[in-house]
């Protein structure tokens, strides 16, 4: 049963759901923040790989809790599970590409960057699809906006990064 907790609309007020949500929300926020820092950081040893690793682990916790939350509200949250699964698979591909530099330069870089960027776009898409109707100003936008805006912003940024890094070796 849906309800409000601490003034926020939640999908259920069942104690198990709220306990999982108490892990899911901070992990998702940490993924958004660490992913933004990793994306904005110079692609060299130091901040980028460190925050990228934090992003992947926070995304992992977010995805694991999403699986549990979706199971508790099946089939209502099936679309969120689909978005999350696509995002987590994309991140997994990105991580594997980084660990397999033998693919050759710049192939591993393009696969890594694309996978991580797509995972971040999916993370934001899931957030907006689930929460957009409850957010100030966002609640005035057409529902389709929640599905499309992260990709409309993120894909051109990804394409620009791929173009900029084309063939350059650090």
PASEBA-1860 file (N, C-alpha, C; in nm, 3 decimals):
! residues 170
1> XXXXXXXX> 0.084/-0.117/0.000/0.000/0.000/0.000/0.089/0.124/0.000 ~ 0.061/0.214/-0.093/0.138/0.338/-0.104/0.100/0.431/0.010 ~ 0.190/0.523/0.040/0.162/0.618/0.147/0.269/0.724/0.152 ~ 0.269/0.797/0.263/0.367/0.903/0.284/0.447/0.871/0.410 ~ 0.577/0.892/0.400/0.667/0.877/0.514/0.752/1.002/0.519 ~ 0.754/1.068/0.634/0.831/1.191/0.651/0.796/1.294/0.543 ~ 0.669/1.296/0.504/0.623/1.392/0.406/0.655/1.359/0.261 ~ 0.711/1.240/0.238/0.750/1.199/0.104/0.663/1.082/0.060
9> XXXXXXXX> 0.616/1.088/-0.064/0.536/0.979/-0.121/0.624/0.856/-0.140 ~ 0.582/0.742/-0.086/0.656/0.617/-0.101/0.562/0.511/-0.156 ~ 0.623/0.410/-0.221/0.545/0.306/-0.287/0.472/0.214/-0.192 ~ 0.518/0.205/-0.069/0.458/0.117/0.030/0.499/0.165/0.168 ~ 0.416/0.139/0.266/0.452/0.169/0.404/0.483/0.043/0.483 ~ 0.497/-0.069/0.413/0.534/-0.195/0.480/0.675/-0.180/0.538 ~ 0.696/-0.227/0.660/0.828/-0.210/0.724/0.945/-0.265/0.643 ~ 0.929/-0.381/0.579/1.039/-0.436/0.499/1.069/-0.346/0.381
17> XXXXXXXX> 0.967/-0.296/0.314/0.986/-0.205/0.202/1.060/-0.080/0.247 ~ 1.018/-0.023/0.359/1.082/0.099/0.409/1.227/0.074/0.451 ~ 1.255/-0.044/0.506/1.393/-0.077/0.546/1.484/-0.086/0.422 ~ 1.433/-0.149/0.318/1.513/-0.160/0.194/1.527/-0.022/0.130 ~ 1.420/0.056/0.132/1.424/0.191/0.076/1.526/0.278/0.151 ~ 1.543/0.253/0.281/1.640/0.330/0.361/1.783/0.302/0.318 ~ 1.807/0.192/0.250/1.938/0.161/0.192/1.944/0.212/0.048 ~ 1.836/0.191/-0.025/1.828/0.224/-0.167/1.850/0.374/-0.194
25> XXXXXXXX> 1.783/0.459/-0.119/1.790/0.603/-0.145/1.930/0.660/-0.123 ~ 1.994/0.635/-0.008/2.129/0.691/0.008/2.230/0.631/-0.092 ~ 2.214/0.504/-0.125/2.305/0.444/-0.224/2.284/0.509/-0.360 ~ 2.159/0.536/-0.396/2.130/0.602/-0.524/2.184/0.744/-0.528 ~ 2.169/0.817/-0.418/2.223/0.954/-0.413/2.375/0.950/-0.424 ~ 2.438/0.857/-0.352/2.585/0.844/-0.359/2.629/0.807/-0.500 ~ 2.551/0.723/-0.569/2.585/0.687/-0.708/2.575/0.809/-0.799 ~ 2.471/0.888/-0.782/2.456/1.008/-0.865/2.573/1.103/-0.843
33> XXXXXXXX> 2.608/1.127/-0.718/2.716/1.222/-0.687/2.851/1.169/-0.735 ~ 2.883/1.044/-0.700/3.014/0.989/-0.739/3.024/0.972/-0.890 ~ 2.914/0.938/-0.956/2.916/0.927/-1.102/2.941/1.061/-1.169 ~ 2.881/1.167/-1.115/2.903/1.300/-1.171/3.048/1.344/-1.151 ~ 3.103/1.315/-1.033/3.243/1.351/-1.007/3.336/1.273/-1.100 ~ 3.311/1.144/-1.116/3.395/1.062/-1.205/3.387/1.113/-1.348 ~ 3.267/1.145/-1.393/3.250/1.192/-1.531/3.319/1.326/-1.554 ~ 3.317/1.413/-1.453/3.375/1.547/-1.468/3.525/1.550/-1.442
41> XXXXXXXX> 3.579/1.442/-1.387/3.722/1.440/-1.352/3.809/1.405/-1.472 ~ 3.932/1.456/-1.474/4.025/1.418/-1.580/4.044/1.266/-1.580 ~ 4.050/1.209/-1.698/4.059/1.063/-1.713/4.204/1.019/-1.699 ~ 4.249/1.014/-1.574/4.385/0.971/-1.543/4.381/0.912/-1.402 ~ 4.489/0.850/-1.359/4.492/0.794/-1.223/4.458/0.901/-1.119 ~ 4.388/0.858/-1.016/4.350/0.949/-0.909/4.200/0.956/-0.892 ~ 4.145/1.077/-0.902/4.004/1.099/-0.873/3.910/1.019/-0.963 ~ 3.935/1.017/-1.093/3.843/0.949/-1.185/3.825/0.800/-1.151
49> XXXXXXXX> 3.932/0.722/-1.146/3.910/0.580/-1.114/3.858/0.557/-0.971 ~ 3.900/0.642/-0.878/3.856/0.627/-0.739/3.705/0.651/-0.729 ~ 3.657/0.763/-0.785/3.514/0.791/-0.777/3.434/0.700/-0.870 ~ 3.496/0.656/-0.979/3.429/0.559/-1.065/3.405/0.427/-0.994 ~ 3.501/0.384/-0.915/3.484/0.262/-0.836/3.374/0.280/-0.731 ~ 3.374/0.396/-0.666/3.268/0.425/-0.569/3.132/0.424/-0.640 ~ 3.126/0.486/-0.758/3.002/0.486/-0.837/2.953/0.344/-0.863 ~ 3.044/0.258/-0.908/3.001/0.122/-0.941/2.949/0.047/-0.818
57> XXXXXXXX> 3.015/0.064/-0.702/2.970/-0.006/-0.582/2.838/0.052/-0.531 ~ 2.823/0.181/-0.538/2.695/0.242/-0.499/2.583/0.200/-0.595 ~ 2.615/0.193/-0.723/2.518/0.146/-0.822/2.482/0.000/-0.794 ~ 2.579/-0.079/-0.752/2.553/-0.220/-0.720/2.455/-0.233/-0.604 ~ 2.474/-0.153/-0.500/2.382/-0.154/-0.385/2.244/-0.104/-0.429 ~ 2.243/0.000/-0.510/2.117/0.054/-0.561/2.042/-0.051/-0.643 ~ 2.116/-0.122/-0.728/2.052/-0.224/-0.811/2.001/-0.341/-0.726 ~ 2.082/-0.388/-0.632/2.039/-0.500/-0.546/1.913/-0.462/-0.468
65> XXXXXXXX> 1.910/-0.342/-0.414/1.791/-0.299/-0.340/1.673/-0.278/-0.435 ~ 1.699/-0.235/-0.557/1.593/-0.221/-0.657/1.528/-0.357/-0.686 ~ 1.610/-0.459/-0.698/1.556/-0.593/-0.723/1.460/-0.633/-0.611 ~ 1.501/-0.608/-0.487/1.415/-0.642/-0.373/1.289/-0.557/-0.369 ~ 1.304/-0.427/-0.391/1.187/-0.338/-0.391/1.089/-0.376/-0.502 ~ 1.143/-0.409/-0.619/1.057/-0.448/-0.732/0.984/-0.577/-0.702 ~ 1.052/-0.671/-0.638/0.987/-0.798/-0.602/0.872/-0.774/-0.504 ~ 0.889/-0.679/-0.413/0.784/-0.650/-0.316/0.665/-0.579/-0.379
73> XXXXXXXX> 0.687/-0.511/-0.490/0.577/-0.437/-0.555/0.553/-0.485/-0.699 ~ 0.581/-0.612/-0.723/0.562/-0.668/-0.856/0.414/-0.676/-0.887 ~ 0.367/-0.646/-1.006/0.437/-0.604/-1.126/0.443/-0.451/-1.140 ~ 0.397/-0.379/-1.038/0.389/-0.232/-1.046/0.523/-0.167/-1.079 ~ 0.633/-0.221/-1.027/0.765/-0.161/-1.048/0.849/-0.236/-1.152 ~ 0.786/-0.317/-1.233/0.861/-0.395/-1.334/0.938/-0.304/-1.429 ~ 0.881/-0.192/-1.466/0.949/-0.099/-1.558/1.075/-0.041/-1.493 ~ 1.071/-0.017/-1.363/1.191/0.033/-1.294/1.300/-0.074/-1.289
81> XXXXXXXX> 1.259/-0.198/-1.270/1.356/-0.307/-1.271/1.419/-0.321/-1.410 ~ 1.341/-0.302/-1.514/1.395/-0.310/-1.651/1.498/-0.199/-1.674 ~ 1.466/-0.076/-1.633/1.560/0.035/-1.648/1.687/0.007/-1.568 ~ 1.670/-0.036/-1.444/1.784/-0.065/-1.357/1.872/-0.176/-1.410 ~ 1.810/-0.279/-1.465/1.886/-0.391/-1.520/1.969/-0.346/-1.639 ~ 1.908/-0.269/-1.728/1.983/-0.216/-1.843/2.101/-0.130/-1.797 ~ 2.076/-0.047/-1.699/2.183/0.039/-1.648/2.294/-0.039/-1.582 ~ 2.258/-0.141/-1.505/2.361/-0.218/-1.435/2.441/-0.303/-1.533
89> XXXXXXXX> 2.376/-0.357/-1.633/2.449/-0.432/-1.737/2.544/-0.338/-1.811 ~ 2.499/-0.218/-1.844/2.586/-0.122/-1.913/2.708/-0.089/-1.827 ~ 2.687/-0.069/-1.696/2.799/-0.041/-1.606/2.894/-0.161/-1.600 ~ 2.838/-0.281/-1.596/2.921/-0.401/-1.595/3.008/-0.412/-1.719 ~ 2.950/-0.381/-1.833/3.027/-0.380/-1.958/3.138/-0.276/-1.949 ~ 3.106/-0.158/-1.896/3.206/-0.052/-1.881/3.320/-0.093/-1.791 ~ 3.288/-0.157/-1.680/3.392/-0.202/-1.586/3.477/-0.311/-1.650 ~ 3.413/-0.406/-1.717/3.489/-0.514/-1.783/3.581/-0.459/-1.892
97> XXXXXXXX> 3.533/-0.361/-1.966/3.617/-0.302/-2.072/3.740/-0.237/-2.011 ~ 3.723/-0.171/-1.898/3.837/-0.104/-1.832/3.940/-0.207/-1.784 ~ 3.891/-0.321/-1.744/3.980/-0.425/-1.694/4.044/-0.506/-1.806 ~ 3.999/-0.484/-1.928/4.051/-0.559/-2.042/4.109/-0.463/-2.145 ~ 4.207/-0.390/-2.104/4.270/-0.293/-2.194/4.334/-0.360/-2.315 ~ 4.350/-0.493/-2.310/4.406/-0.566/-2.423/4.318/-0.553/-2.547 ~ 4.194/-0.504/-2.529/4.107/-0.482/-2.644/4.171/-0.384/-2.741 ~ 4.265/-0.305/-2.690/4.335/-0.209/-2.773/4.280/-0.070/-2.754
105> XXXXXXXX> 4.369/0.026/-2.769/4.331/0.165/-2.760/4.278/0.209/-2.895 ~ 4.172/0.279/-2.912/4.085/0.335/-2.810/3.960/0.253/-2.786 ~ 3.958/0.124/-2.831/3.836/0.044/-2.818/3.793/0.032/-2.672 ~ 3.884/-0.008/-2.582/3.841/-0.026/-2.443/3.791/0.105/-2.384 ~ 3.854/0.217/-2.422/3.813/0.346/-2.370/3.671/0.380/-2.415 ~ 3.642/0.356/-2.541/3.508/0.385/-2.593/3.403/0.296/-2.529 ~ 3.434/0.168/-2.515/3.339/0.075/-2.453/3.319/0.111/-2.306 ~ 3.429/0.140/-2.237/3.421/0.178/-2.095/3.337/0.305/-2.079
113> XXXXXXXX> 3.372/0.409/-2.152/3.301/0.536/-2.140/3.154/0.525/-2.178 ~ 3.127/0.452/-2.284/2.988/0.435/-2.327/2.907/0.357/-2.224 ~ 2.963/0.248/-2.173/2.893/0.168/-2.073/2.863/0.247/-1.947 ~ 2.961/0.321/-1.899/2.941/0.397/-1.776/2.843/0.512/-1.799 ~ 2.852/0.579/-1.912/2.760/0.689/-1.942/2.616/0.638/-1.954 ~ 2.599/0.526/-2.024/2.464/0.471/-2.039/2.407/0.427/-1.904 ~ 2.494/0.376/-1.816/2.445/0.335/-1.684/2.399/0.458/-1.605 ~ 2.470/0.568/-1.619/2.434/0.691/-1.548/2.302/0.748/-1.603
121> XXXXXXXX> 2.288/0.743/-1.734/2.162/0.787/-1.797/2.046/0.701/-1.747 ~ 2.066/0.570/-1.739/1.960/0.481/-1.689/1.930/0.510/-1.542 ~ 2.033/0.537/-1.462/2.013/0.570/-1.320/1.923/0.693/-1.307 ~ 1.954/0.797/-1.383/1.873/0.919/-1.377/1.733/0.897/-1.435 ~ 1.724/0.817/-1.540/1.592/0.788/-1.598/1.504/0.718/-1.495 ~ 1.558/0.617/-1.429/1.480/0.547/-1.326/1.436/0.641/-1.215 ~ 1.526/0.727/-1.173/1.491/0.824/-1.068/1.376/0.913/-1.112 ~ 1.387/0.971/-1.232/1.284/1.064/-1.277/1.152/0.995/-1.309
129> XXXXXXXX> 1.157/0.877/-1.367/1.033/0.804/-1.395/0.959/0.775/-1.265 ~ 1.035/0.737/-1.161/0.973/0.702/-1.034/0.934/0.825/-0.952 ~ 1.016/0.929/-0.955/0.996/1.042/-0.864/0.953/1.171/-0.931 ~ 0.965/1.181/-1.063/0.930/1.304/-1.133/0.794/1.362/-1.098 ~ 0.690/1.277/-1.091/0.558/1.332/-1.060/0.548/1.394/-0.920 ~ 0.644/1.366/-0.833/0.641/1.420/-0.696/0.736/1.537/-0.677 ~ 0.816/1.570/-0.777/0.916/1.675/-0.764/0.860/1.810/-0.806 ~ 0.891/1.915/-0.730/0.847/2.049/-0.770/0.900/2.082/-0.909
137> XXXXXXXX> 0.821/2.147/-0.987/0.845/2.185/-1.127/0.839/2.063/-1.219 ~ 0.906/1.954/-1.182/0.900/1.833/-1.265/0.757/1.781/-1.272 ~ 0.678/1.801/-1.168/0.541/1.752/-1.166/0.453/1.821/-1.271 ~ 0.505/1.928/-1.332/0.430/1.999/-1.435/0.467/1.953/-1.576 ~ 0.569/1.871/-1.585/0.616/1.824/-1.716/0.536/1.703/-1.763 ~ 0.526/1.682/-1.892/0.461/1.560/-1.942/0.539/1.436/-1.897 ~ 0.469/1.328/-1.873/0.531/1.205/-1.822/0.644/1.156/-1.914 ~ 0.628/1.173/-2.043/0.730/1.130/-2.138/0.865/1.198/-2.112
145> XXXXXXXX> 0.861/1.318/-2.056/0.985/1.391/-2.024/1.073/1.311/-1.929 ~ 1.011/1.243/-1.832/1.088/1.166/-1.734/1.167/1.055/-1.803 ~ 1.109/0.999/-1.906/1.173/0.890/-1.980/1.281/0.941/-2.075 ~ 1.263/1.058/-2.132/1.351/1.102/-2.240/1.459/1.203/-2.201 ~ 1.432/1.289/-2.103/1.525/1.397/-2.074/1.666/1.351/-2.036 ~ 1.683/1.249/-1.951/1.821/1.207/-1.921/1.899/1.166/-2.047 ~ 1.834/1.099/-2.139/1.903/1.059/-2.262/1.925/1.179/-2.354 ~ 1.828/1.270/-2.360/1.843/1.389/-2.445/1.959/1.477/-2.399
153> XXXXXXXX> 1.988/1.475/-2.270/2.102/1.551/-2.217/2.229/1.467/-2.223 ~ 2.219/1.341/-2.179/2.337/1.256/-2.165/2.399/1.206/-2.294 ~ 2.318/1.171/-2.392/2.374/1.115/-2.516/2.459/1.217/-2.594 ~ 2.416/1.343/-2.608/2.505/1.438/-2.675/2.637/1.459/-2.599 ~ 2.632/1.457/-2.465/2.755/1.468/-2.387/2.846/1.349/-2.410 ~ 2.787/1.230/-2.417/2.864/1.109/-2.446/2.927/1.116/-2.585 ~ 2.848/1.156/-2.683/2.901/1.165/-2.820/3.013/1.268/-2.830 ~ 2.998/1.379/-2.759/3.103/1.480/-2.758/3.231/1.425/-2.695
161> XXXXXXXX> 3.216/1.350/-2.586/3.333/1.292/-2.520/3.401/1.189/-2.609 ~ 3.322/1.107/-2.677/3.379/1.007/-2.768/3.451/1.075/-2.884 ~ 3.394/1.181/-2.934/3.457/1.255/-3.044/3.587/1.320/-2.997 ~ 3.585/1.380/-2.880/3.702/1.448/-2.825/3.815/1.350/-2.798 ~ 3.783/1.233/-2.746/3.886/1.135/-2.710/3.921/1.039/-2.823 ~ 3.871/1.064/-2.940/3.892/0.974/-3.053/4.041/0.957/-3.081 ~ 4.088/0.838/-3.050/4.225/0.803/-3.084/4.333/0.864/-2.998 ~ 4.297/0.945/-2.900/4.400/1.006/-2.816/4.439/0.911/-2.704
169> XX> 4.565/0.895/-2.680/4.614/0.810/-2.572/4.659/0.900/-2.458 ~ 4.620/0.867/-2.334/4.658/0.957/-2.222/4.807/0.965/-2.202
END
